[in-house]
Amino acid sequence: MAGRGRRAAEGGTQATVAAARAGVAYTLHAYTHDPAAASYGNEAAEALGVDPPRVFKTLVADVDGALTVALVPVPAQLSLKALAAAVGGKRAAMADPAAAERSSGYVRGGISPLGQRRRLPTVIDVSALGHGTVFVSAGRRGLEIELAPSDLVALTGARTAPLAR
């Protein structure tokens, strides 16, 4: 489902509403989520037949006591040291999953960087800029939003930095 403007909000999540309000072109991709899947991101890439480095997982970390969002390709791991450096912090650790859900308004495995309840500092792995489009969660398990990396950066107010290891 391609979207722009009011019709684009039909996906029914805060992420699609945010993209629609911004007038950003995107495509929604739905698939049947398997609760037994070991990795939400890898499941999305496989179900959609997309090269895994184009699918980005949304991770919430605690950097010096402040929640921060990091997006890295699903085959990679987040370098917490690189994330802390990217936001001028000293120490980063993965956030408590309940705190990430409360802050974002989404459930784990469906946390989107778009339309979060509370806008957090966001850093996207620089590799995103090497793709014409990237995929991120659209706000629920089994739903991905595909958009230009420049639009993702603009919508989230993100900075880019090398975060993946």
C-alpha positions as CSV (number, residue, x, y, z in Angstrom):
1,M,0.0,0.0,0.0
2,A,1.7,3.2,-1.1
3,G,0.8,6.3,0.8
4,R,0.9,10.0,0.8
5,G,-1.3,12.4,2.7
6,R,-4.6,11.5,4.4
7,R,-5.0,8.2,2.7
8,A,-1.6,7.1,3.9
9,A,-2.9,6.9,7.5
10,E,-5.0,3.9,6.7
11,G,-2.4,1.6,8.2
12,G,-3.8,2.7,11.5
13,T,-0.6,3.2,13.6
14,Q,0.9,6.3,15.0
15,A,3.9,5.6,12.7
16,T,1.7,5.8,9.6
17,V,-0.1,8.8,10.9
18,A,3.2,10.6,11.5
19,A,4.4,9.8,7.9
20,A,1.1,10.9,6.4
21,R,1.0,14.1,8.3
22,A,4.5,14.9,7.1
23,G,3.5,14.2,3.5
24,V,6.2,11.6,3.1
25,A,5.9,8.9,0.4
26,Y,6.0,5.4,1.8
27,T,4.8,1.9,1.3
28,L,3.4,-0.4,3.9
29,H,4.2,-4.1,3.9
30,A,2.2,-6.5,6.0
31,Y,3.1,-10.1,6.8
32,T,1.9,-12.7,9.2
33,H,3.9,-12.5,12.4
34,D,5.0,-15.8,13.9
35,P,5.1,-15.5,17.7
36,A,7.8,-18.2,17.7
37,A,10.2,-16.2,15.5
38,A,13.6,-15.8,17.1
39,S,14.2,-12.3,15.7
40,Y,11.5,-9.8,14.7
41,G,13.8,-8.1,12.2
42,N,15.0,-11.2,10.5
43,E,11.5,-12.5,10.3
44,A,10.4,-9.3,8.6
45,A,13.3,-9.4,6.0
46,E,12.5,-13.1,5.2
47,A,8.8,-12.7,5.1
48,L,9.0,-9.7,2.8
49,G,11.9,-11.1,0.6
50,V,14.1,-8.0,1.4
51,D,17.9,-7.9,1.7
52,P,18.3,-7.9,5.6
53,P,20.7,-4.9,5.6
54,R,17.8,-2.7,4.3
55,V,15.6,-3.7,7.3
56,F,16.4,-1.6,10.4
57,K,15.6,-2.6,14.0
58,T,14.6,0.0,16.5
59,L,16.4,-0.3,19.8
60,V,15.9,1.9,22.9
61,A,18.9,2.4,25.0
62,D,19.7,4.4,28.2
63,V,22.5,6.8,27.6
64,D,23.7,8.5,30.8
65,G,20.1,8.2,32.2
66,A,18.3,9.4,29.1
67,L,16.4,7.1,26.8
68,T,17.8,7.2,23.2
69,V,16.6,5.4,20.1
70,A,19.1,3.6,17.8
71,L,18.4,2.1,14.4
72,V,20.7,-0.6,13.0
73,P,20.4,-3.1,10.2
74,V,18.9,-6.4,11.4
75,P,22.0,-8.5,10.7
76,A,24.2,-6.2,12.9
77,Q,24.5,-5.5,16.6
78,L,24.3,-2.1,18.2
79,S,27.6,-0.8,19.5
80,L,26.6,0.9,22.7
81,K,29.9,2.7,22.9
82,A,29.3,4.2,19.4
83,L,25.8,5.2,20.4
84,A,26.9,7.0,23.5
85,A,29.6,8.8,21.5
86,A,27.1,9.8,18.8
87,V,24.9,11.6,21.4
88,G,27.8,13.0,23.5
89,G,27.3,10.5,26.3
90,K,29.7,8.4,28.3
91,R,27.8,5.2,29.0
92,A,25.0,3.3,27.2
93,A,23.1,0.2,28.1
94,M,20.0,-1.3,26.6
95,A,16.8,0.2,28.2
96,D,14.5,-1.8,30.3
97,P,11.9,-3.2,27.8
98,A,9.0,-1.9,29.9
99,A,10.5,1.6,29.9
100,A,10.9,1.4,26.1
101,E,7.3,0.4,25.6
102,R,6.0,3.1,28.0
103,S,8.1,5.8,26.3
104,S,7.3,4.8,22.7
105,G,3.7,3.7,23.1
106,Y,4.5,0.5,21.1
107,V,5.1,-3.1,22.1
108,R,8.5,-4.8,21.9
109,G,9.0,-6.2,18.4
110,G,6.7,-3.4,17.0
111,I,8.5,-0.3,18.3
112,S,8.7,2.1,15.4
113,P,11.0,5.1,15.3
114,L,8.1,7.1,13.9
115,G,5.2,8.5,15.9
116,Q,6.5,7.6,19.3
117,R,4.6,8.9,22.3
118,R,7.6,10.8,23.4
119,R,10.2,12.0,20.9
120,L,13.6,10.8,22.0
121,P,17.1,11.5,20.6
122,T,17.5,9.2,17.7
123,V,20.6,7.9,15.9
124,I,20.4,5.9,12.6
125,D,23.3,3.8,11.5
126,V,25.0,5.6,8.6
127,S,24.6,2.5,6.3
128,A,20.9,3.5,5.9
129,L,22.0,6.3,3.6
130,G,23.4,3.8,1.1
131,H,20.0,2.5,0.3
132,G,17.3,4.0,-1.9
133,T,14.7,2.9,0.7
134,V,14.8,1.2,4.1
135,F,12.3,-0.7,6.1
136,V,11.4,0.0,9.8
137,S,8.6,-1.2,12.0
138,A,5.3,0.6,11.3
139,G,4.2,0.2,14.9
140,R,3.1,-3.3,15.2
141,R,4.5,-6.8,14.7
142,G,3.9,-7.9,11.1
143,L,3.9,-4.4,9.6
144,E,6.8,-2.6,8.1
145,I,7.0,0.9,6.5
146,E,9.4,1.4,3.6
147,L,10.6,4.9,3.0
148,A,13.6,6.9,1.9
149,P,16.4,7.1,4.5
150,S,16.4,10.9,4.2
151,D,12.7,11.0,5.1
152,L,13.4,8.7,8.0
153,V,16.1,11.0,9.3
154,A,13.8,14.1,8.8
155,L,10.8,12.5,10.5
156,T,12.7,11.3,13.5
157,G,15.0,14.4,13.8
158,A,17.8,11.8,13.8
159,R,21.5,12.1,13.3
160,T,23.5,9.4,11.5
161,A,26.6,7.7,12.8
162,P,28.3,4.4,12.5
163,L,26.5,2.3,15.1
164,A,26.6,-1.2,13.8
165,R,29.2,-3.9,14.6
